[in-house]
């Protein structure tokens, strides 16, 4: 997975591309630390260029949701399509997280 981040005051944005899998666990933890350091009040994970997510990747989104709750910031998953969108809906992530097109 490749991640490109931007921050604008209290808003943080992470554009993800490639494949999100177990091997990305460390990079994902660093991403969460970067969000915390930015003192973000909201964060958007832009998934529009993410080709696939495995079960570990889904777990990372849950970890991010817990970090958001603990850190008092809002997490939004945006732009998921194809396999990623299907998996998020199949796993009922629309009930757990804020998903937008």
TAVEN-V356336 format. One record per residue. SS is DSSP state (H for helix, E for strand, C for the rest). Layout:
BEGIN
ss
SS
SS
END
This chain:
BEGIN
ss
C
E
E
E
E
E
E
E
C
C
E
E
E
E
E
E
E
E
E
E
C
H
H
H
H
H
H
H
H
H
H
H
H
H
H
H
H
C
C
C
C
E
E
E
E
E
E
E
E
E
E
E
E
C
H
H
H
H
H
H
H
H
H
H
H
H
H
H
H
H
H
C
C
E
E
E
E
E
C
C
C
H
H
H
H
H
H
H
H
H
C
C
H
H
H
H
C
E
E
E
C
END
